[in-house]
Amino acid sequence: MALIYGRHDLQVGLKVAEAASARRGWPLDVIENAADGPAFERPGAFLETLRTEICVPLCPQAA
């Protein structure tokens, strides 16, 4: 599980995401120059982050 979050989300501040990440032990990936819709605002950055998070438990480590 991971949190992917827009740095400039005004509805739910970054401090809430940081607290949830710390409380649950989930990694927090912050998308720069995005607010509450990073998948729409920065689709390339969002997909790169999503691919990385999916690959963490599934992909063999690079040699």
C-alpha positions in Angstrom: 0.0 0.0 0.0 1.3 3.5 -0.8 -0.1 7.0 -0.8 0.3 9.1 -3.9 -0.5 12.7 -3.1 -0.5 16.1 -4.8 1.8 18.5 -2.9 -0.7 21.4 -3.3 -3.9 19.6 -2.2 -5.9 22.3 -0.4 -8.7 20.0 0.7 -6.6 17.7 2.7 -3.3 19.1 3.6 0.0 17.3 3.1 0.4 17.0 6.9 -2.6 14.7 7.0 -1.0 12.5 4.3 2.3 12.5 6.2 0.6 11.5 9.5 -1.3 8.7 7.7 1.9 7.5 6.1 3.7 7.4 9.5 0.7 5.8 11.3 0.2 3.0 8.8 3.8 2.6 7.7 2.9 3.3 4.1 5.3 5.1 1.7 4.2 8.6 0.7 4.9 9.7 -2.8 4.3 13.4 -3.3 3.6 14.6 -6.8 5.0 18.1 -7.3 2.9 20.8 -9.0 -0.3 18.9 -8.4 -3.2 19.4 -6.0 -6.1 17.0 -5.3 -6.0 15.3 -8.7 -2.4 14.3 -9.5 -3.6 11.6 -11.9 -5.3 14.2 -14.0 -2.9 17.2 -13.3 0.4 15.3 -13.8 -0.5 12.0 -15.5 3.1 11.2 -16.5 4.5 11.7 -12.9 1.5 9.8 -11.5 2.0 6.8 -13.7 5.7 6.7 -13.1 5.1 6.7 -9.4 2.3 4.1 -9.7 4.6 1.8 -11.8 7.3 2.2 -9.2 5.0 1.3 -6.3 3.5 -1.7 -8.2 7.0 -2.9 -9.1 8.4 -2.7 -5.6 6.8 -6.1 -4.4 6.6 -7.7 -7.9 9.8 -6.9 -9.9 13.1 -8.6 -9.5 15.8 -6.3 -8.3 18.1 -5.1 -11.1 21.4 -6.8 -11.1 
